[in-house]
Amino acid sequence: MVSRGLDVAFDVAAGETVALLGPNGAGKSTTLAVLAGLLRPDAGRVVVDGEELTGPRRWVPPHARRTALLAQDPLLFPH
């Protein structure tokens, strides 16, 4: 598997809706998973509302963030 680095920066104002668009493999799901805390970035940082969630010496676990990720097809238990 080939791993590529993502260089992403964006600001979202209160009440604003944002869509991530791009072809397969562009990093949309990876970006959202890092924001939600499901993946830990190798470098860089995630800052939400002035609070650093990830950084060189900082890691806020998913359950302690004020973010969530809702999968398109969520499954709690496999059938």
mmCIF file of the N, C-alpha and C atoms, coordinates in Angstrom:
data_MODEL
# 
_entry.id   MODEL 
# 
loop_
_atom_site.group_PDB 
_atom_site.id 
_atom_site.type_symbol 
_atom_site.label_atom_id 
_atom_site.label_alt_id 
_atom_site.label_comp_id 
_atom_site.label_asym_id 
_atom_site.label_entity_id 
_atom_site.label_seq_id 
_atom_site.pdbx_PDB_ins_code 
_atom_site.Cartn_x 
_atom_site.Cartn_y 
_atom_site.Cartn_z 
_atom_site.occupancy 
_atom_site.B_iso_or_equiv 
_atom_site.pdbx_formal_charge 
_atom_site.auth_seq_id 
_atom_site.auth_comp_id 
_atom_site.auth_asym_id 
_atom_site.auth_atom_id 
_atom_site.pdbx_PDB_model_num 
ATOM 1   N N  . MET A 1 1  ? 0.843   -1.173  0.000  1.00 0.00 ? 1  MET A N  1 
ATOM 2   C CA . MET A 1 1  ? 0.000   0.000   0.000  1.00 0.00 ? 1  MET A CA 1 
ATOM 3   C C  . MET A 1 1  ? 0.891   1.240   0.000  1.00 0.00 ? 1  MET A C  1 
ATOM 4   N N  . VAL A 1 2  ? 0.568   2.177   -0.833 1.00 0.00 ? 2  VAL A N  1 
ATOM 5   C CA . VAL A 1 2  ? 1.318   3.426   -0.925 1.00 0.00 ? 2  VAL A CA 1 
ATOM 6   C C  . VAL A 1 2  ? 0.663   4.451   -0.011 1.00 0.00 ? 2  VAL A C  1 
ATOM 7   N N  . SER A 1 3  ? 1.466   5.107   0.790  1.00 0.00 ? 3  SER A N  1 
ATOM 8   C CA . SER A 1 3  ? 0.962   6.127   1.700  1.00 0.00 ? 3  SER A CA 1 
ATOM 9   C C  . SER A 1 3  ? 1.415   7.498   1.216  1.00 0.00 ? 3  SER A C  1 
ATOM 10  N N  . ARG A 1 4  ? 0.467   8.420   1.111  1.00 0.00 ? 4  ARG A N  1 
ATOM 11  C CA . ARG A 1 4  ? 0.790   9.787   0.702  1.00 0.00 ? 4  ARG A CA 1 
ATOM 12  C C  . ARG A 1 4  ? 0.469   10.728  1.839  1.00 0.00 ? 4  ARG A C  1 
ATOM 13  N N  . GLY A 1 5  ? 1.221   11.791  1.911  1.00 0.00 ? 5  GLY A N  1 
ATOM 14  C CA . GLY A 1 5  ? 0.951   12.805  2.915  1.00 0.00 ? 5  GLY A CA 1 
ATOM 15  C C  . GLY A 1 5  ? -0.140  13.748  2.449  1.00 0.00 ? 5  GLY A C  1 
ATOM 16  N N  . LEU A 1 6  ? -0.918  14.240  3.382  1.00 0.00 ? 6  LEU A N  1 
ATOM 17  C CA . LEU A 1 6  ? -1.957  15.221  3.084  1.00 0.00 ? 6  LEU A CA 1 
ATOM 18  C C  . LEU A 1 6  ? -1.542  16.551  3.691  1.00 0.00 ? 6  LEU A C  1 
ATOM 19  N N  . ASP A 1 7  ? -1.704  17.601  2.943  1.00 0.00 ? 7  ASP A N  1 
ATOM 20  C CA . ASP A 1 7  ? -1.462  18.947  3.444  1.00 0.00 ? 7  ASP A CA 1 
ATOM 21  C C  . ASP A 1 7  ? -2.789  19.682  3.341  1.00 0.00 ? 7  ASP A C  1 
ATOM 22  N N  . VAL A 1 8  ? -3.513  19.735  4.440  1.00 0.00 ? 8  VAL A N  1 
ATOM 23  C CA . VAL A 1 8  ? -4.869  20.272  4.436  1.00 0.00 ? 8  VAL A CA 1 
ATOM 24  C C  . VAL A 1 8  ? -4.970  21.385  5.468  1.00 0.00 ? 8  VAL A C  1 
ATOM 25  N N  . ALA A 1 9  ? -5.583  22.481  5.081  1.00 0.00 ? 9  ALA A N  1 
ATOM 26  C CA . ALA A 1 9  ? -5.871  23.568  6.015  1.00 0.00 ? 9  ALA A CA 1 
ATOM 27  C C  . ALA A 1 9  ? -7.162  24.242  5.572  1.00 0.00 ? 9  ALA A C  1 
ATOM 28  N N  . PHE A 1 10 ? -8.092  24.405  6.500  1.00 0.00 ? 10 PHE A N  1 
ATOM 29  C CA . PHE A 1 10 ? -9.322  25.122  6.175  1.00 0.00 ? 10 PHE A CA 1 
ATOM 30  C C  . PHE A 1 10 ? -9.950  25.655  7.452  1.00 0.00 ? 10 PHE A C  1 
ATOM 31  N N  . ASP A 1 11 ? -10.742 26.691  7.305  1.00 0.00 ? 11 ASP A N  1 
ATOM 32  C CA . ASP A 1 11 ? -11.488 27.290  8.407  1.00 0.00 ? 11 ASP A CA 1 
ATOM 33  C C  . ASP A 1 11 ? -12.969 27.129  8.114  1.00 0.00 ? 11 ASP A C  1 
ATOM 34  N N  . VAL A 1 12 ? -13.731 26.824  9.143  1.00 0.00 ? 12 VAL A N  1 
ATOM 35  C CA . VAL A 1 12 ? -15.178 26.697  9.006  1.00 0.00 ? 12 VAL A CA 1 
ATOM 36  C C  . VAL A 1 12 ? -15.812 27.614  10.044 1.00 0.00 ? 12 VAL A C  1 
ATOM 37  N N  . ALA A 1 13 ? -16.614 28.550  9.588  1.00 0.00 ? 13 ALA A N  1 
ATOM 38  C CA . ALA A 1 13 ? -17.290 29.481  10.494 1.00 0.00 ? 13 ALA A CA 1 
ATOM 39  C C  . ALA A 1 13 ? -18.489 28.803  11.151 1.00 0.00 ? 13 ALA A C  1 
ATOM 40  N N  . ALA A 1 14 ? -18.895 29.310  12.302 1.00 0.00 ? 14 ALA A N  1 
ATOM 41  C CA . ALA A 1 14 ? -20.064 28.781  13.000 1.00 0.00 ? 14 ALA A CA 1 
ATOM 42  C C  . ALA A 1 14 ? -21.275 28.812  12.077 1.00 0.00 ? 14 ALA A C  1 
ATOM 43  N N  . GLY A 1 15 ? -21.992 27.708  12.000 1.00 0.00 ? 15 GLY A N  1 
ATOM 44  C CA . GLY A 1 15 ? -23.176 27.614  11.163 1.00 0.00 ? 15 GLY A CA 1 
ATOM 45  C C  . GLY A 1 15 ? -22.909 27.329  9.703  1.00 0.00 ? 15 GLY A C  1 
ATOM 46  N N  . GLU A 1 16 ? -21.655 27.296  9.319  1.00 0.00 ? 16 GLU A N  1 
ATOM 47  C CA . GLU A 1 16 ? -21.283 27.061  7.924  1.00 0.00 ? 16 GLU A CA 1 
ATOM 48  C C  . GLU A 1 16 ? -21.260 25.561  7.633  1.00 0.00 ? 16 GLU A C  1 
ATOM 49  N N  . THR A 1 17 ? -21.646 25.189  6.427  1.00 0.00 ? 17 THR A N  1 
ATOM 50  C CA . THR A 1 17 ? -21.596 23.804  5.968  1.00 0.00 ? 17 THR A CA 1 
ATOM 51  C C  . THR A 1 17 ? -20.500 23.676  4.931  1.00 0.00 ? 17 THR A C  1 
ATOM 52  N N  . VAL A 1 18 ? -19.691 22.634  5.063  1.00 0.00 ? 18 VAL A N  1 
ATOM 53  C CA . VAL A 1 18 ? -18.564 22.418  4.155  1.00 0.00 ? 18 VAL A CA 1 
ATOM 54  C C  . VAL A 1 18 ? -18.663 21.019  3.577  1.00 0.00 ? 18 VAL A C  1 
ATOM 55  N N  . ALA A 1 19 ? -18.317 20.872  2.316  1.00 0.00 ? 19 ALA A N  1 
ATOM 56  C CA . ALA A 1 19 ? -18.273 19.560  1.660  1.00 0.00 ? 19 ALA A CA 1 
ATOM 57  C C  . ALA A 1 19 ? -16.852 19.291  1.194  1.00 0.00 ? 19 ALA A C  1 
ATOM 58  N N  . LEU A 1 20 ? -16.379 18.075  1.409  1.00 0.00 ? 20 LEU A N  1 
ATOM 59  C CA . LEU A 1 20 ? -15.080 17.643  0.885  1.00 0.00 ? 20 LEU A CA 1 
ATOM 60  C C  . LEU A 1 20 ? -15.346 16.840  -0.374 1.00 0.00 ? 20 LEU A C  1 
ATOM 61  N N  . LEU A 1 21 ? -14.812 17.310  -1.477 1.00 0.00 ? 21 LEU A N  1 
ATOM 62  C CA . LEU A 1 21 ? -15.021 16.649  -2.763 1.00 0.00 ? 21 LEU A CA 1 
ATOM 63  C C  . LEU A 1 21 ? -13.687 16.266  -3.365 1.00 0.00 ? 21 LEU A C  1 
ATOM 64  N N  . GLY A 1 22 ? -13.669 15.171  -4.100 1.00 0.00 ? 22 GLY A N  1 
ATOM 65  C CA . GLY A 1 22 ? -12.448 14.759  -4.775 1.00 0.00 ? 22 GLY A CA 1 
ATOM 66  C C  . GLY A 1 22 ? -12.570 13.334  -5.265 1.00 0.00 ? 22 GLY A C  1 
ATOM 67  N N  . PRO A 1 23 ? -11.626 12.921  -6.090 1.00 0.00 ? 23 PRO A N  1 
ATOM 68  C CA . PRO A 1 23 ? -11.665 11.557  -6.632 1.00 0.00 ? 23 PRO A CA 1 
ATOM 69  C C  . PRO A 1 23 ? -11.298 10.527  -5.563 1.00 0.00 ? 23 PRO A C  1 
ATOM 70  N N  . ASN A 1 24 ? -11.510 9.259   -5.891 1.00 0.00 ? 24 ASN A N  1 
ATOM 71  C CA . ASN A 1 24 ? -11.115 8.172   -4.995 1.00 0.00 ? 24 ASN A CA 1 
ATOM 72  C C  . ASN A 1 24 ? -9.645  8.306   -4.635 1.00 0.00 ? 24 ASN A C  1 
ATOM 73  N N  . GLY A 1 25 ? -9.335  8.117   -3.371 1.00 0.00 ? 25 GLY A N  1 
ATOM 74  C CA . GLY A 1 25 ? -7.949  8.162   -2.929 1.00 0.00 ? 25 GLY A CA 1 
ATOM 75  C C  . GLY A 1 25 ? -7.402  9.551   -2.681 1.00 0.00 ? 25 GLY A C  1 
ATOM 76  N N  . ALA A 1 26 ? -8.247  10.569  -2.752 1.00 0.00 ? 26 ALA A N  1 
ATOM 77  C CA . ALA A 1 26 ? -7.776  11.948  -2.576 1.00 0.00 ? 26 ALA A CA 1 
ATOM 78  C C  . ALA A 1 26 ? -7.528  12.309  -1.114 1.00 0.00 ? 26 ALA A C  1 
ATOM 79  N N  . GLY A 1 27 ? -8.091  11.541  -0.179 1.00 0.00 ? 27 GLY A N  1 
ATOM 80  C CA . GLY A 1 27 ? -7.875  11.811  1.236  1.00 0.00 ? 27 GLY A CA 1 
ATOM 81  C C  . GLY A 1 27 ? -9.077  12.369  1.975  1.00 0.00 ? 27 GLY A C  1 
ATOM 82  N N  . LYS A 1 28 ? -10.245 12.316  1.363  1.00 0.00 ? 28 LYS A N  1 
ATOM 83  C CA . LYS A 1 28 ? -11.451 12.850  2.014  1.00 0.00 ? 28 LYS A CA 1 
ATOM 84  C C  . LYS A 1 28 ? -11.759 12.103  3.312  1.00 0.00 ? 28 LYS A C  1 
ATOM 85  N N  . SER A 1 29 ? -11.840 10.796  3.239  1.00 0.00 ? 29 SER A N  1 
ATOM 86  C CA . SER A 1 29 ? -12.154 9.991   4.424  1.00 0.00 ? 29 SER A CA 1 
ATOM 87  C C  . SER A 1 29 ? -11.044 10.079  5.458  1.00 0.00 ? 29 SER A C  1 
ATOM 88  N N  . THR A 1 30 ? -9.808  10.123  5.010  1.00 0.00 ? 30 THR A N  1 
ATOM 89  C CA . THR A 1 30 ? -8.676  10.246  5.929  1.00 0.00 ? 30 THR A CA 1 
ATOM 90  C C  . THR A 1 30 ? -8.746  11.571  6.675  1.00 0.00 ? 30 THR A C  1 
ATOM 91  N N  . THR A 1 31 ? -9.049  12.644  5.978  1.00 0.00 ? 31 THR A N  1 
ATOM 92  C CA . THR A 1 31 ? -9.165  13.959  6.609  1.00 0.00 ? 31 THR A CA 1 
ATOM 93  C C  . THR A 1 31 ? -10.245 13.947  7.684  1.00 0.00 ? 31 THR A C  1 
ATOM 94  N N  . LEU A 1 32 ? -11.398 13.374  7.375  1.00 0.00 ? 32 LEU A N  1 
ATOM 95  C CA . LEU A 1 32 ? -12.490 13.317  8.344  1.00 0.00 ? 32 LEU A CA 1 
ATOM 96  C C  . LEU A 1 32 ? -12.153 12.415  9.526  1.00 0.00 ? 32 LEU A C  1 
ATOM 97  N N  . ALA A 1 33 ? -11.478 11.293  9.268  1.00 0.00 ? 33 ALA A N  1 
ATOM 98  C CA . ALA A 1 33 ? -11.096 10.377  10.345 1.00 0.00 ? 33 ALA A CA 1 
ATOM 99  C C  . ALA A 1 33 ? -10.077 11.020  11.285 1.00 0.00 ? 33 ALA A C  1 
ATOM 100 N N  . VAL A 1 34 ? -9.153  11.800  10.743 1.00 0.00 ? 34 VAL A N  1 
ATOM 101 C CA . VAL A 1 34 ? -8.183  12.513  11.584 1.00 0.00 ? 34 VAL A CA 1 
ATOM 102 C C  . VAL A 1 34 ? -8.905  13.572  12.416 1.00 0.00 ? 34 VAL A C  1 
ATOM 103 N N  . LEU A 1 35 ? -9.816  14.294  11.812 1.00 0.00 ? 35 LEU A N  1 
ATOM 104 C CA . LEU A 1 35 ? -10.576 15.315  12.531 1.00 0.00 ? 35 LEU A CA 1 
ATOM 105 C C  . LEU A 1 35 ? -11.392 14.704  13.672 1.00 0.00 ? 35 LEU A C  1 
ATOM 106 N N  . ALA A 1 36 ? -11.994 13.540  13.426 1.00 0.00 ? 36 ALA A N  1 
ATOM 107 C CA . ALA A 1 36 ? -12.813 12.874  14.442 1.00 0.00 ? 36 ALA A CA 1 
ATOM 108 C C  . ALA A 1 36 ? -11.975 12.132  15.478 1.00 0.00 ? 36 ALA A C  1 
ATOM 109 N N  . GLY A 1 37 ? -10.679 11.959  15.216 1.00 0.00 ? 37 GLY A N  1 
ATOM 110 C CA . GLY A 1 37 ? -9.817  11.267  16.164 1.00 0.00 ? 37 GLY A CA 1 
ATOM 111 C C  . GLY A 1 37 ? -9.730  9.775   15.955 1.00 0.00 ? 37 GLY A C  1 
ATOM 112 N N  . LEU A 1 38 ? -10.218 9.291   14.824 1.00 0.00 ? 38 LEU A N  1 
ATOM 113 C CA . LEU A 1 38 ? -10.142 7.864   14.534 1.00 0.00 ? 38 LEU A CA 1 
ATOM 114 C C  . LEU A 1 38 ? -8.780  7.473   13.986 1.00 0.00 ? 38 LEU A C  1 
ATOM 115 N N  . LEU A 1 39 ? -8.057  8.421   13.436 1.00 0.00 ? 39 LEU A N  1 
ATOM 116 C CA . LEU A 1 39 ? -6.684  8.224   12.969 1.00 0.00 ? 39 LEU A CA 1 
ATOM 117 C C  . LEU A 1 39 ? -5.812  9.291   13.609 1.00 0.00 ? 39 LEU A C  1 
ATOM 118 N N  . ARG A 1 40 ? -4.589  8.903   13.915 1.00 0.00 ? 40 ARG A N  1 
ATOM 119 C CA . ARG A 1 40 ? -3.631  9.847   14.498 1.00 0.00 ? 40 ARG A CA 1 
ATOM 120 C C  . ARG A 1 40 ? -2.654  10.277  13.411 1.00 0.00 ? 40 ARG A C  1 
ATOM 121 N N  . PRO A 1 41 ? -2.534  11.580  13.148 1.00 0.00 ? 41 PRO A N  1 
ATOM 122 C CA . PRO A 1 41 ? -1.617  12.031  12.094 1.00 0.00 ? 41 PRO A CA 1 
ATOM 123 C C  . PRO A 1 41 ? -0.157  11.828  12.495 1.00 0.00 ? 41 PRO A C  1 
ATOM 124 N N  . ASP A 1 42 ? 0.689   11.570  11.504 1.00 0.00 ? 42 ASP A N  1 
ATOM 125 C CA . ASP A 1 42 ? 2.126   11.418  11.744 1.00 0.00 ? 42 ASP A CA 1 
ATOM 126 C C  . ASP A 1 42 ? 2.793   12.764  12.004 1.00 0.00 ? 42 ASP A C  1 
ATOM 127 N N  . ALA A 1 43 ? 2.229   13.818  11.463 1.00 0.00 ? 43 ALA A N  1 
ATOM 128 C CA . ALA A 1 43 ? 2.807   15.159  11.601 1.00 0.00 ? 43 ALA A CA 1 
ATOM 129 C C  . ALA A 1 43 ? 1.674   16.175  11.539 1.00 0.00 ? 43 ALA A C  1 
ATOM 130 N N  . GLY A 1 44 ? 1.979   17.393  11.902 1.00 0.00 ? 44 GLY A N  1 
ATOM 131 C CA . GLY A 1 44 ? 0.983   18.456  11.845 1.00 0.00 ? 44 GLY A CA 1 
ATOM 132 C C  . GLY A 1 44 ? 0.115   18.470  13.087 1.00 0.00 ? 44 GLY A C  1 
ATOM 133 N N  . ARG A 1 45 ? -0.952  19.231  13.015 1.00 0.00 ? 45 ARG A N  1 
ATOM 134 C CA . ARG A 1 45 ? -1.847  19.340  14.159 1.00 0.00 ? 45 ARG A CA 1 
ATOM 135 C C  . ARG A 1 45 ? -3.261  19.610  13.697 1.00 0.00 ? 45 ARG A C  1 
ATOM 136 N N  . VAL A 1 46 ? -4.206  19.312  14.560 1.00 0.00 ? 46 VAL A N  1 
ATOM 137 C CA . VAL A 1 46 ? -5.618  19.577  14.328 1.00 0.00 ? 46 VAL A CA 1 
ATOM 138 C C  . VAL A 1 46 ? -6.069  20.533  15.419 1.00 0.00 ? 46 VAL A C  1 
ATOM 139 N N  . VAL A 1 47 ? -6.629  21.663  15.012 1.00 0.00 ? 47 VAL A N  1 
ATOM 140 C CA . VAL A 1 47 ? -7.119  22.667  15.958 1.00 0.00 ? 47 VAL A CA 1 
ATOM 141 C C  . VAL A 1 47 ? -8.586  22.924  15.642 1.00 0.00 ? 47 VAL A C  1 
ATOM 142 N N  . VAL A 1 48 ? -9.442  22.780  16.648 1.00 0.00 ? 48 VAL A N  1 
ATOM 143 C CA . VAL A 1 48 ? -10.870 23.027  16.487 1.00 0.00 ? 48 VAL A CA 1 
ATOM 144 C C  . VAL A 1 48 ? -11.287 24.057  17.521 1.00 0.00 ? 48 VAL A C  1 
ATOM 145 N N  . ASP A 1 49 ? -11.818 25.163  17.055 1.00 0.00 ? 49 ASP A N  1 
ATOM 146 C CA . ASP A 1 49 ? -12.307 26.236  17.928 1.00 0.00 ? 49 ASP A CA 1 
ATOM 147 C C  . ASP A 1 49 ? -11.226 26.695  18.903 1.00 0.00 ? 49 ASP A C  1 
ATOM 148 N N  . GLY A 1 50 ? -9.993  26.769  18.399 1.00 0.00 ? 50 GLY A N  1 
ATOM 149 C CA . GLY A 1 50 ? -8.869  27.231  19.203 1.00 0.00 ? 50 GLY A CA 1 
ATOM 150 C C  . GLY A 1 50 ? -8.241  26.177  20.095 1.00 0.00 ? 50 GLY A C  1 
ATOM 151 N N  . GLU A 1 51 ? -8.836  24.999  20.183 1.00 0.00 ? 51 GLU A N  1 
ATOM 152 C CA . GLU A 1 51 ? -8.298  23.917  21.013 1.00 0.00 ? 51 GLU A CA 1 
ATOM 153 C C  . GLU A 1 51 ? -7.497  22.953  20.148 1.00 0.00 ? 51 GLU A C  1 
ATOM 154 N N  . GLU A 1 52 ? -6.254  22.734  20.522 1.00 0.00 ? 52 GLU A N  1 
ATOM 155 C CA . GLU A 1 52 ? -5.407  21.799  19.781 1.00 0.00 ? 52 GLU A CA 1 
ATOM 156 C C  . GLU A 1 52 ? -5.783  20.375  20.178 1.00 0.00 ? 52 GLU A C  1 
ATOM 157 N N  . LEU A 1 53 ? -6.248  19.596  19.190 1.00 0.00 ? 53 LEU A N  1 
ATOM 158 C CA . LEU A 1 53 ? -6.658  18.218  19.440 1.00 0.00 ? 53 LEU A CA 1 
ATOM 159 C C  . LEU A 1 53 ? -5.524  17.235  19.195 1.00 0.00 ? 53 LEU A C  1 
ATOM 160 N N  . THR A 1 54 ? -4.632  17.576  18.275 1.00 0.00 ? 54 THR A N  1 
ATOM 161 C CA . THR A 1 54 ? -3.447  16.753  18.022 1.00 0.00 ? 54 THR A CA 1 
ATOM 162 C C  . THR A 1 54 ? -2.270  17.680  17.823 1.00 0.00 ? 54 THR A C  1 
ATOM 163 N N  . GLY A 1 55 ? -1.123  17.210  18.192 1.00 0.00 ? 55 GLY A N  1 
ATOM 164 C CA . GLY A 1 55 ? 0.102   17.976  18.025 1.00 0.00 ? 55 GLY A CA 1 
ATOM 165 C C  . GLY A 1 55 ? 1.272   17.131  18.480 1.00 0.00 ? 55 GLY A C  1 
ATOM 166 N N  . PRO A 1 56 ? 2.472   17.706  18.480 1.00 0.00 ? 56 PRO A N  1 
ATOM 167 C CA . PRO A 1 56 ? 3.652   16.938  18.866 1.00 0.00 ? 56 PRO A CA 1 
ATOM 168 C C  . PRO A 1 56 ? 3.539   16.309  20.261 1.00 0.00 ? 56 PRO A C  1 
ATOM 169 N N  . ARG A 1 57 ? 2.907   16.997  21.202 1.00 0.00 ? 57 ARG A N  1 
ATOM 170 C CA . ARG A 1 57 ? 2.796   16.474  22.566 1.00 0.00 ? 57 ARG A CA 1 
ATOM 171 C C  . ARG A 1 57 ? 1.344   16.431  23.056 1.00 0.00 ? 57 ARG A C  1 
ATOM 172 N N  . ARG A 1 58 ? 0.415   16.414  22.143 1.00 0.00 ? 58 ARG A N  1 
ATOM 173 C CA . ARG A 1 58 ? -0.996  16.502  22.538 1.00 0.00 ? 58 ARG A CA 1 
ATOM 174 C C  . ARG A 1 58 ? -1.825  15.511  21.740 1.00 0.00 ? 58 ARG A C  1 
ATOM 175 N N  . TRP A 1 59 ? -2.726  14.823  22.420 1.00 0.00 ? 59 TRP A N  1 
ATOM 176 C CA . TRP A 1 59 ? -3.672  13.935  21.751 1.00 0.00 ? 59 TRP A CA 1 
ATOM 177 C C  . TRP A 1 59 ? -4.955  13.909  22.560 1.00 0.00 ? 59 TRP A C  1 
ATOM 178 N N  . VAL A 1 60 ? -6.044  14.380  21.976 1.00 0.00 ? 60 VAL A N  1 
ATOM 179 C CA . VAL A 1 60 ? -7.359  14.308  22.605 1.00 0.00 ? 60 VAL A CA 1 
ATOM 180 C C  . VAL A 1 60 ? -8.063  13.110  21.984 1.00 0.00 ? 60 VAL A C  1 
ATOM 181 N N  . PRO A 1 61 ? -8.463  12.118  22.781 1.00 0.00 ? 61 PRO A N  1 
ATOM 182 C CA . PRO A 1 61 ? -9.101  10.927  22.224 1.00 0.00 ? 61 PRO A CA 1 
ATOM 183 C C  . PRO A 1 61 ? -10.478 11.250  21.633 1.00 0.00 ? 61 PRO A C  1 
ATOM 184 N N  . PRO A 1 62 ? -10.968 10.384  20.742 1.00 0.00 ? 62 PRO A N  1 
ATOM 185 C CA . PRO A 1 62 ? -12.236 10.661  20.052 1.00 0.00 ? 62 PRO A CA 1 
ATOM 186 C C  . PRO A 1 62 ? -13.402 10.966  20.992 1.00 0.00 ? 62 PRO A C  1 
ATOM 187 N N  . HIS A 1 63 ? -13.515 10.236  22.092 1.00 0.00 ? 63 HIS A N  1 
ATOM 188 C CA . HIS A 1 63 ? -14.662 10.438  22.983 1.00 0.00 ? 63 HIS A CA 1 
ATOM 189 C C  . HIS A 1 63 ? -14.618 11.775  23.722 1.00 0.00 ? 63 HIS A C  1 
ATOM 190 N N  . ALA A 1 64 ? -13.468 12.437  23.743 1.00 0.00 ? 64 ALA A N  1 
ATOM 191 C CA . ALA A 1 64 ? -13.338 13.717  24.447 1.00 0.00 ? 64 ALA A CA 1 
ATOM 192 C C  . ALA A 1 64 ? -13.387 14.919  23.504 1.00 0.00 ? 64 ALA A C  1 
ATOM 193 N N  . ARG A 1 65 ? -13.563 14.670  22.210 1.00 0.00 ? 65 ARG A N  1 
ATOM 194 C CA . ARG A 1 65 ? -13.628 15.768  21.234 1.00 0.00 ? 65 ARG A CA 1 
ATOM 195 C C  . ARG A 1 65 ? -15.067 16.224  21.068 1.00 0.00 ? 65 ARG A C  1 
ATOM 196 N N  . ARG A 1 66 ? -15.230 17.425  20.575 1.00 0.00 ? 66 ARG A N  1 
ATOM 197 C CA . ARG A 1 66 ? -16.577 17.924  20.273 1.00 0.00 ? 66 ARG A CA 1 
ATOM 198 C C  . ARG A 1 66 ? -16.853 17.749  18.786 1.00 0.00 ? 66 ARG A C  1 
ATOM 199 N N  . THR A 1 67 ? -16.409 16.626  18.254 1.00 0.00 ? 67 THR A N  1 
ATOM 200 C CA . THR A 1 67 ? -16.621 16.310  16.848 1.00 0.00 ? 67 THR A CA 1 
ATOM 201 C C  . THR A 1 67 ? -17.170 14.895  16.752 1.00 0.00 ? 67 THR A C  1 
ATOM 202 N N  . ALA A 1 68 ? -17.740 14.573  15.617 1.00 0.00 ? 68 ALA A N  1 
ATOM 203 C CA . ALA A 1 68 ? -18.246 13.225  15.383 1.00 0.00 ? 68 ALA A CA 1 
ATOM 204 C C  . ALA A 1 68 ? -18.158 12.923  13.900 1.00 0.00 ? 68 ALA A C  1 
ATOM 205 N N  . LEU A 1 69 ? -18.136 11.659  13.598 1.00 0.00 ? 69 LEU A N  1 
ATOM 206 C CA . LEU A 1 69 ? -18.110 11.211  12.209 1.00 0.00 ? 69 LEU A CA 1 
ATOM 207 C C  . LEU A 1 69 ? -19.253 10.233  12.037 1.00 0.00 ? 69 LEU A C  1 
ATOM 208 N N  . LEU A 1 70 ? -20.158 10.525  11.140 1.00 0.00 ? 70 LEU A N  1 
ATOM 209 C CA . LEU A 1 70 ? -21.297 9.657   10.871 1.00 0.00 ? 70 LEU A CA 1 
ATOM 210 C C  . LEU A 1 70 ? -21.057 8.967   9.545  1.00 0.00 ? 70 LEU A C  1 
ATOM 211 N N  . ALA A 1 71 ? -20.911 7.650   9.590  1.00 0.00 ? 71 ALA A N  1 
ATOM 212 C CA . ALA A 1 71 ? -20.662 6.889   8.370  1.00 0.00 ? 71 ALA A CA 1 
ATOM 213 C C  . ALA A 1 71 ? -21.926 6.829   7.523  1.00 0.00 ? 71 ALA A C  1 
ATOM 214 N N  . GLN A 1 72 ? -21.745 6.698   6.225  1.00 0.00 ? 72 GLN A N  1 
ATOM 215 C CA . GLN A 1 72 ? -22.879 6.624   5.311  1.00 0.00 ? 72 GLN A CA 1 
ATOM 216 C C  . GLN A 1 72 ? -23.716 5.382   5.591  1.00 0.00 ? 72 GLN A C  1 
ATOM 217 N N  . ASP A 1 73 ? -23.070 4.271   5.875  1.00 0.00 ? 73 ASP A N  1 
ATOM 218 C CA . ASP A 1 73 ? -23.750 3.014   6.187  1.00 0.00 ? 73 ASP A CA 1 
ATOM 219 C C  . ASP A 1 73 ? -23.282 2.513   7.552  1.00 0.00 ? 73 ASP A C  1 
ATOM 220 N N  . PRO A 1 74 ? -23.741 3.128   8.646  1.00 0.00 ? 74 PRO A N  1 
ATOM 221 C CA . PRO A 1 74 ? -23.260 2.712   9.963  1.00 0.00 ? 74 PRO A CA 1 
ATOM 222 C C  . PRO A 1 74 ? -23.814 1.345   10.353 1.00 0.00 ? 74 PRO A C  1 
ATOM 223 N N  . LEU A 1 75 ? -22.972 0.518   10.930 1.00 0.00 ? 75 LEU A N  1 
ATOM 224 C CA . LEU A 1 75 ? -23.373 -0.793  11.432 1.00 0.00 ? 75 LEU A CA 1 
ATOM 225 C C  . LEU A 1 75 ? -22.811 -0.951  12.840 1.00 0.00 ? 75 LEU A C  1 
ATOM 226 N N  . LEU A 1 76 ? -23.667 -1.271  13.783 1.00 0.00 ? 76 LEU A N  1 
ATOM 227 C CA . LEU A 1 76 ? -23.189 -1.530  15.131 1.00 0.00 ? 76 LEU A CA 1 
ATOM 228 C C  . LEU A 1 76 ? -22.709 -2.964  15.269 1.00 0.00 ? 76 LEU A C  1 
ATOM 229 N N  . PHE A 1 77 ? -23.464 -3.894  14.690 1.00 0.00 ? 77 PHE A N  1 
ATOM 230 C CA . PHE A 1 77 ? -23.120 -5.304  14.762 1.00 0.00 ? 77 PHE A CA 1 
ATOM 231 C C  . PHE A 1 77 ? -23.246 -5.914  13.375 1.00 0.00 ? 77 PHE A C  1 
ATOM 232 N N  . PRO A 1 78 ? -22.255 -6.694  12.948 1.00 0.00 ? 78 PRO A N  1 
ATOM 233 C CA . PRO A 1 78 ? -22.372 -7.333  11.631 1.00 0.00 ? 78 PRO A CA 1 
ATOM 234 C C  . PRO A 1 78 ? -23.476 -8.395  11.659 1.00 0.00 ? 78 PRO A C  1 
ATOM 235 N N  . HIS A 1 79 ? -24.181 -8.518  10.558 1.00 0.00 ? 79 HIS A N  1 
ATOM 236 C CA . HIS A 1 79 ? -25.268 -9.502  10.463 1.00 0.00 ? 79 HIS A CA 1 
ATOM 237 C C  . HIS A 1 79 ? -24.810 -10.684 9.650  1.00 0.00 ? 79 HIS A C  1 
# 
